[in-house]
Amino acid sequence: MSALGNRVSFWTAGAVVALALWTSACPTMTYPLYQSQWGVSTTTITRIFAAYPITLIPVLVLLGDLSDHIGRRASILWGLAAELAGVLLFALADDVSWLLVGRALMGLGVGLSISPASVAMVEFSAPGQEKRAGAASTAVSALGIGLAMVVGGALTQYAPHPVHLHFFVLAGVIALVAVMVTRLPRHTRDEAAGPWRVRPLSIPRGSRLIFLAGALAFASSFLLGAIVLPLGAKIAQQLAGSTNSLVTGALLAVFAACITLFALGARRLHVWLLVTLGAAGSITAVWLYVLTGTTHSLGLFFLASAVAGAAYAFDFAGGLTVFNRYAAPHHRAGMVSAGYLVGYIAQGVGAPALGAVVTAHGLMSGLMTGAIAFGVLFLAALAAGLTVLAPLHRAERRRSRLAAASSTPGGVEARAS
């Protein structure tokens, strides 16, 4: 069977990224049903949600650079197999234990597949198109979240077996994409030489401050997800007054639609501006969710979801662009995996902590706590964008102007005079 060309390979890798986010968000619309039909508490719901990042974290630590050695295709296929197993457990689940194991398998699968798929999108792009790949990766991530909300909402509201059918549909899509992945090239040009061995992720010494700036931006997008994905349906129903699962899904899909819209525009912005706009938008979004609770307004919930989507797009694209642009090619998968590690640690701690506050003190107290606690990290991302990435951008522009001047006839003589 012949390998796919670069363009089809690029979008096949993008489909893997979309599936990772669809898999991550797939239970969002069924969480309220688990609470109403199975008597599951909000604390348990956020623990089910957190089983995903908690499993994914050691995968990223121990296997983050696996695809640099065994190939993007092999790592992605192992990841899709684990995702499929986890989704099928949700499809067949009849108690919480199935959900916990299923979420753990989803975390394993996404941990194995999302970093190599993100890197593959860069490697199947034209040279110098890292920003395009980052924007496209963010857009397809949003598509995955949107499919989870809209498909999940429609099947939950109108189809039979509302706590099962969505997962059977997703399992079928995963199987189809896996067939396409088998036709990707076995290896790519930027993979590392030598055999793979288990080793901790490491960031080259000279790249650590830049990595921190990108990781703070990346983590900001994951913290927004820690509010929207496990609690979004509850916010819409309990505070904003939505009573229809499809309407709730459509309202939450605004989050995904705005991620896509702003991700497409993100490639036109300098990376420092992406990070600072994302941080400012993240701060605004969490406080808009608080205001939704005080006003009980669906319109304000719509606005909060739209701002959260825009902020997520800038945070995610900004962080991913930092990793892809400033990492050495043979360290790129490891640096991207380290970025995901930071993001999922933030989400794995933030989501259950938020759930515990909601269970003990109510949804409004949880939103207020999230706005304050998460806002500290958003402010740190804003500071990193202004103090680390903006000066770096100015230095790059100066070097570009000097290089252009030296390549102009008479440029060297003009500077000498």
C-alpha positions as CSV (number, residue, x, y, z in Angstrom):
1,M,0.0,0.0,0.0
2,S,1.5,3.4,-1.1
3,A,2.2,6.1,1.4
4,L,0.0,9.3,1.4
5,G,1.4,12.5,0.0
6,N,2.4,15.4,2.2
7,R,-0.9,17.3,1.9
8,V,-3.1,14.3,2.8
9,S,-0.7,13.2,5.5
10,F,-0.9,16.7,7.0
11,W,-4.7,16.5,7.3
12,T,-4.6,12.8,8.4
13,A,-2.4,14.0,11.3
14,G,-4.8,16.8,11.9
15,A,-7.7,14.3,12.1
16,V,-5.7,12.5,14.8
17,V,-5.4,15.7,16.8
18,A,-9.2,16.4,16.3
19,L,-9.9,12.9,17.6
20,A,-7.7,13.4,20.6
21,L,-9.8,16.4,21.6
22,W,-13.1,14.8,20.7
23,T,-12.1,11.8,22.9
24,S,-11.1,14.2,25.7
25,A,-14.4,16.0,25.6
26,C,-16.7,13.1,24.6
27,P,-18.4,12.6,28.0
28,T,-19.2,16.3,28.5
29,M,-22.9,16.1,27.4
30,T,-23.4,12.8,29.3
31,Y,-22.0,14.0,32.7
32,P,-25.4,15.5,33.7
33,L,-27.1,12.1,32.8
34,Y,-24.6,10.2,35.0
35,Q,-25.6,12.6,37.8
36,S,-29.3,12.3,37.3
37,Q,-29.6,8.6,36.3
38,W,-26.8,7.1,38.3
39,G,-26.7,9.5,41.3
40,V,-23.1,10.5,40.7
41,S,-21.8,13.6,42.5
42,T,-20.0,16.5,41.0
43,T,-16.8,15.5,42.8
44,T,-17.0,12.0,41.2
45,I,-17.7,13.6,37.8
46,T,-14.5,15.8,38.0
47,R,-12.6,12.7,39.2
48,I,-13.7,10.8,36.1
49,F,-12.6,13.8,34.0
50,A,-9.3,14.0,35.9
51,A,-8.5,10.3,35.4
52,Y,-7.7,11.3,31.8
53,P,-5.0,13.8,32.5
54,I,-3.7,11.9,35.5
55,T,-3.0,8.9,33.3
56,L,-1.8,11.0,30.4
57,I,0.9,12.7,32.6
58,P,3.1,9.7,33.2
59,V,2.7,8.7,29.5
60,L,4.1,12.1,28.5
61,V,6.9,11.9,31.1
62,L,8.0,8.4,30.1
63,L,7.0,8.1,26.5
64,G,7.0,11.7,25.3
65,D,9.8,11.3,22.8
66,L,8.8,7.8,21.7
67,S,7.7,8.9,18.3
68,D,11.1,10.5,17.7
69,H,12.6,7.0,17.7
70,I,9.9,4.5,16.6
71,G,8.2,6.8,14.1
72,R,5.1,9.1,14.2
73,R,2.9,6.5,12.5
74,A,3.6,3.7,15.0
75,S,3.1,5.9,18.0
76,I,-0.1,7.3,16.6
77,L,-1.5,3.8,15.9
78,W,-0.8,2.6,19.4
79,G,-2.5,5.7,20.7
80,L,-5.6,5.3,18.6
81,A,-5.9,1.7,19.7
82,A,-6.0,2.8,23.4
83,E,-8.5,5.6,22.6
84,L,-10.7,3.1,20.9
85,A,-10.6,0.7,23.9
86,G,-11.4,3.6,26.3
87,V,-14.4,4.9,24.2
88,L,-15.8,1.3,23.9
89,L,-15.7,1.0,27.7
90,F,-17.8,4.2,27.9
91,A,-20.2,2.8,25.3
92,L,-20.7,-0.4,27.3
93,A,-20.5,1.2,30.8
94,D,-23.1,0.4,33.5
95,D,-21.2,1.9,36.5
96,V,-18.6,4.4,37.4
97,S,-15.7,1.9,37.5
98,W,-16.1,1.4,33.7
99,L,-15.9,5.2,33.2
100,L,-12.7,5.5,35.3
101,V,-10.9,2.8,33.4
102,G,-12.2,4.1,30.1
103,R,-10.9,7.6,30.9
104,A,-7.6,6.2,31.9
105,L,-7.3,4.4,28.5
106,M,-8.3,7.6,26.7
107,G,-5.5,9.4,28.5
108,L,-3.0,6.7,27.5
109,G,-4.2,6.9,23.9
110,V,-4.1,10.7,23.6
111,G,-0.7,10.8,25.3
112,L,0.7,8.4,22.7
113,S,-0.9,10.1,19.7
114,I,-1.4,13.8,20.1
115,S,2.2,15.0,20.3
116,P,3.4,12.9,17.3
117,A,0.4,14.0,15.4
118,S,1.0,17.7,16.2
119,V,4.7,17.3,15.2
120,A,3.7,15.5,12.0
121,M,1.6,18.4,11.0
122,V,4.7,20.6,11.1
123,E,6.8,18.0,9.3
124,F,4.3,17.6,6.5
125,S,4.1,21.4,6.1
126,A,6.2,23.5,3.8
127,P,9.5,24.8,5.3
128,G,8.9,27.9,7.5
129,Q,5.2,27.2,8.0
130,E,5.3,26.4,11.7
131,K,2.8,29.1,12.5
132,R,0.4,27.7,9.9
133,A,0.7,24.2,11.4
134,G,0.1,25.6,14.9
135,A,-3.0,27.5,13.7
136,A,-4.3,24.4,11.9
137,S,-3.7,22.2,14.9
138,T,-5.6,24.6,17.1
139,A,-8.5,24.7,14.6
140,V,-8.8,20.9,14.3
141,S,-8.6,20.7,18.1
142,A,-11.6,23.0,18.2
143,L,-13.3,20.8,15.6
144,G,-12.9,17.8,17.9
145,I,-14.3,19.7,20.9
146,G,-17.2,21.0,18.7
147,L,-18.1,17.5,17.5
148,A,-18.1,16.3,21.1
149,M,-20.6,19.0,22.0
150,V,-22.9,19.0,19.0
151,V,-22.9,15.3,18.1
152,G,-23.0,14.4,21.8
153,G,-25.8,16.9,22.5
154,A,-27.9,15.7,19.6
155,L,-27.5,12.0,20.4
156,T,-28.1,12.6,24.1
157,Q,-31.3,14.6,23.5
158,Y,-32.9,12.8,20.6
159,A,-31.3,9.4,20.0
160,P,-32.0,6.1,21.9
161,H,-29.5,5.0,24.6
162,P,-28.3,8.5,25.3
163,V,-25.5,7.5,27.6
164,H,-24.1,5.0,25.1
165,L,-24.7,5.8,21.4
166,H,-22.4,8.8,21.1
167,F,-19.4,6.6,22.2
168,F,-20.2,3.9,19.6
169,V,-20.3,6.7,16.9
170,L,-16.9,8.0,18.1
171,A,-15.4,4.5,18.1
172,G,-16.4,4.1,14.5
173,V,-14.7,7.4,13.5
174,I,-11.5,6.4,15.4
175,A,-11.4,3.1,13.5
176,L,-11.7,4.9,10.1
177,V,-8.9,7.4,11.0
178,A,-6.7,4.5,12.1
179,V,-7.0,3.0,8.6
180,M,-5.8,6.3,7.1
181,V,-2.9,6.5,9.6
182,T,-1.6,3.1,8.4
183,R,-0.9,4.8,5.1
184,L,1.3,7.6,6.6
185,P,5.0,7.4,5.9
186,R,6.7,5.0,8.4
187,H,9.3,7.6,9.3
188,T,9.9,11.4,8.8
189,R,13.1,13.4,8.3
190,D,13.3,15.0,11.8
191,E,13.2,11.8,13.9
192,A,16.2,11.1,16.2
193,A,18.9,8.6,15.5
194,G,19.6,5.7,17.8
195,P,17.3,3.4,19.8
196,W,14.6,4.6,22.1
197,R,14.9,4.2,25.8
198,V,12.9,5.4,28.8
199,R,14.2,8.7,29.9
200,P,12.6,11.8,31.5
201,L,11.7,14.7,29.3
202,S,14.3,17.4,29.3
203,I,14.4,20.9,27.9
204,P,17.8,22.1,26.6
205,R,19.3,24.7,29.0
206,G,19.2,27.6,26.6
207,S,15.5,27.0,25.8
208,R,14.1,26.8,29.3
209,L,12.9,30.4,29.7
210,I,11.3,30.4,26.3
211,F,9.7,27.0,27.0
212,L,8.3,28.4,30.3
213,A,6.6,31.2,28.4
214,G,5.1,28.7,25.9
215,A,4.1,26.3,28.7
216,L,2.3,29.0,30.6
217,A,0.2,29.8,27.5
218,F,-0.5,26.2,26.8
219,A,-1.5,25.5,30.4
220,S,-3.9,28.5,30.3
221,S,-5.9,26.8,27.5
222,F,-6.1,23.6,29.5
223,L,-7.3,25.4,32.6
224,L,-10.1,27.0,30.5
225,G,-10.9,23.4,29.4
226,A,-11.1,22.4,33.1
227,I,-14.0,24.8,33.5
228,V,-15.9,24.3,30.2
229,L,-15.6,20.5,29.6
230,P,-16.6,19.0,33.0
231,L,-18.8,21.9,34.2
232,G,-20.0,23.7,31.1
233,A,-23.2,21.7,30.7
234,K,-23.9,22.2,34.5
235,I,-23.3,25.9,34.2
236,A,-25.7,26.2,31.2
237,Q,-28.4,24.1,32.9
238,Q,-28.2,25.3,36.5
239,L,-27.1,28.9,36.1
240,A,-28.2,30.0,32.6
241,G,-31.5,28.1,32.4
242,S,-30.9,25.7,29.4
243,T,-33.2,22.6,29.6
244,N,-32.4,21.0,26.2
245,S,-29.2,19.0,25.7
246,L,-28.9,19.9,22.1
247,V,-29.3,23.6,22.9
248,T,-26.7,23.2,25.7
249,G,-24.4,21.4,23.3
250,A,-24.8,24.1,20.7
251,L,-24.1,26.8,23.3
252,L,-21.0,25.0,24.4
253,A,-20.0,24.5,20.7
254,V,-19.7,28.3,20.5
255,F,-16.6,27.7,22.5
256,A,-15.3,25.3,19.9
257,A,-16.5,27.5,16.9
258,C,-14.6,30.5,18.3
259,I,-11.5,28.4,18.8
260,T,-11.6,27.6,15.1
261,L,-12.4,31.1,14.0
262,F,-9.7,32.7,16.0
263,A,-7.2,29.9,15.3
264,L,-7.4,30.7,11.6
265,G,-6.6,34.3,12.3
266,A,-3.9,33.4,14.8
267,R,-1.3,32.6,12.1
268,R,-1.3,36.3,11.1
269,L,-0.3,37.4,14.6
270,H,3.2,37.4,16.1
271,V,3.7,34.7,18.8
272,W,4.2,37.2,21.6
273,L,0.8,38.8,20.7
274,L,-0.9,35.4,20.6
275,V,0.3,34.7,24.1
276,T,-0.6,38.1,25.6
277,L,-4.1,38.2,23.9
278,G,-4.7,34.7,25.1
279,A,-3.9,35.5,28.7
280,A,-6.0,38.6,28.7
281,G,-8.9,36.8,27.1
282,S,-8.6,33.9,29.6
283,I,-8.9,36.3,32.6
284,T,-12.0,38.0,30.9
285,A,-13.6,34.6,30.2
286,V,-13.5,33.2,33.7
287,W,-15.0,36.3,35.2
288,L,-17.8,36.3,32.5
289,Y,-18.7,32.8,33.7
290,V,-18.9,34.2,37.2
291,L,-21.2,37.0,35.9
292,T,-23.4,34.4,34.2
293,G,-24.0,32.9,37.6
294,T,-25.1,36.2,39.1
295,T,-27.3,37.2,36.2
296,H,-28.6,33.8,35.1
297,S,-28.3,35.0,31.5
298,L,-28.0,32.6,28.5
299,G,-26.7,35.6,26.5
300,L,-23.9,36.2,28.9
301,F,-23.1,32.5,28.9
302,F,-22.9,32.7,25.1
303,L,-20.5,35.6,25.4
304,A,-18.4,33.9,28.1
305,S,-18.1,30.8,25.9
306,A,-17.1,32.9,22.8
307,V,-14.4,34.8,24.7
308,A,-13.2,31.5,26.3
309,G,-12.9,30.0,22.8
310,A,-11.0,33.0,21.4
311,A,-8.6,32.9,24.5
312,Y,-8.2,29.1,24.1
313,A,-7.2,29.5,20.5
314,F,-4.6,32.2,21.2
315,D,-3.2,30.3,24.3
316,F,-3.0,26.9,22.5
317,A,-1.7,28.3,19.1
318,G,0.8,30.6,20.9
319,G,2.2,27.8,23.1
320,L,2.4,25.3,20.3
321,T,4.1,27.9,18.0
322,V,6.7,28.6,20.7
323,F,7.5,24.9,21.0
324,N,7.7,24.2,17.3
325,R,9.6,27.3,16.3
326,Y,12.3,27.3,19.0
327,A,12.9,23.6,19.5
328,A,15.7,21.8,17.6
329,P,14.1,19.4,15.1
330,H,15.3,16.3,16.9
331,H,14.0,17.7,20.2
332,R,10.7,18.9,18.9
333,A,8.4,16.0,19.9
334,G,10.0,16.0,23.4
335,M,9.4,19.7,23.8
336,V,5.8,19.5,22.6
337,S,5.2,16.5,24.9
338,A,6.7,18.6,27.8
339,G,4.2,21.4,26.9
340,Y,1.3,19.0,27.0
341,L,2.6,17.6,30.3
342,V,2.5,21.0,31.9
343,G,-1.0,21.6,30.5
344,Y,-2.4,18.3,31.7
345,I,-0.8,18.7,35.1
346,A,-2.6,22.0,35.4
347,Q,-5.9,20.4,34.2
348,G,-5.4,17.3,36.3
349,V,-5.0,19.4,39.5
350,G,-7.4,22.2,38.6
351,A,-10.5,20.1,37.5
352,P,-10.9,17.9,40.6
353,A,-10.0,20.8,42.9
354,L,-12.8,22.8,41.3
355,G,-15.1,19.9,41.5
356,A,-14.5,19.5,45.2
357,V,-15.3,23.2,45.8
358,V,-18.5,22.9,43.7
359,T,-19.6,19.8,45.7
360,A,-18.9,21.4,49.0
361,H,-20.0,25.0,48.4
362,G,-22.0,25.1,45.2
363,L,-21.4,26.0,41.6
364,M,-21.0,29.8,42.1
365,S,-18.3,29.3,44.7
366,G,-16.5,26.9,42.4
367,L,-16.6,29.5,39.5
368,M,-15.4,32.2,41.8
369,T,-12.5,30.1,43.1
370,G,-11.6,29.1,39.6
371,A,-11.6,32.7,38.4
372,I,-9.2,33.7,41.2
373,A,-6.9,30.7,41.3
374,F,-6.7,30.2,37.5
375,G,-6.3,33.9,37.1
376,V,-2.9,33.8,38.8
377,L,-1.6,31.5,36.1
378,F,-3.2,33.6,33.4
379,L,-1.4,36.7,34.7
380,A,1.9,34.8,34.7
381,A,1.3,33.9,31.0
382,L,0.6,37.6,30.3
383,A,3.9,38.6,32.0
384,A,5.9,36.0,30.1
385,G,4.5,37.1,26.8
386,L,5.5,40.7,27.5
387,T,8.9,40.1,29.1
388,V,10.2,37.0,27.3
389,L,8.5,36.7,23.9
390,A,8.1,40.3,23.0
391,P,11.8,41.2,23.4
392,L,12.7,38.0,21.5
393,H,10.4,39.1,18.6
394,R,12.0,42.5,18.5
395,A,15.5,40.9,18.4
396,E,14.4,38.7,15.5
397,R,13.1,41.7,13.6
398,R,16.4,43.5,14.1
399,R,18.3,40.5,12.8
400,S,15.9,40.3,9.8
401,R,16.5,44.0,8.9
402,L,20.2,43.6,9.2
403,A,20.2,40.5,7.0
404,A,18.0,42.3,4.4
405,A,20.3,45.3,4.4
406,S,23.4,43.2,3.9
407,S,21.8,41.4,1.0
408,T,21.0,44.7,-0.7
409,P,23.6,45.9,-3.3
410,G,25.7,48.5,-1.6
411,G,24.2,47.6,1.8
412,V,27.5,46.6,3.4
413,E,29.3,49.7,2.1
414,A,26.4,52.0,3.2
415,R,26.6,50.6,6.8
416,A,30.5,50.9,6.7
417,S,30.3,54.5,5.7
